[in-house]
Amino acid sequence: MTLKVLLITLSLMMVLASSMIISAFGLTSIDTKSIENKTPSLPSMNSSMQGILIVTENIINDGGGSKNASDFIIDIHGNNPSPSSFPGSTSGTTVKLDIGMYSVTQSGSSGYNATYSGDCSGAVMSSETKRCTITNMYIKPVIGFK
């Protein structure tokens, strides 16, 4: 019984304190509907939690090759890459990635030897910029050797 009386007394004190605050500031009421059932939200993975990867495609057609950078399709494997797949570009393509591990692969390289720079795989941190360069060198076919 004493606990019940204590809880009722505390509740009445809170109501009294609230009304004193309301009248002290000249307020007429408190809009409790605007604050009911509100849950604080956690920050989402947004641009402040992303790193940047710039992917550049170099083509060396010495000896008869005829492909362009856009003939190669680049795929980014990692945490939410955007874009995740795109045609190669000699001017570079900017990819946003959530922090974590990533790797870069390509397709369409038949007849070419591909080499990847060190930043074509690894880890990217928030607000970090990495540069991946893929160089595709034409492989001249060997004809008529005995």
Secondary structure, DSSP 8 states (H G I E B T S, - for coil): -HHHHHHHHHHHHHHHHHHHHHHHTT-----GGGTTT-------S-GGGEEEEEEEEEEE-TTT----GGGSEEEEEESS-BSSEEE--SS-EEEEEESEEEEEEEE--TTEEEEE-GGGEEEE-TT-EEEEEEEEEE-----S--
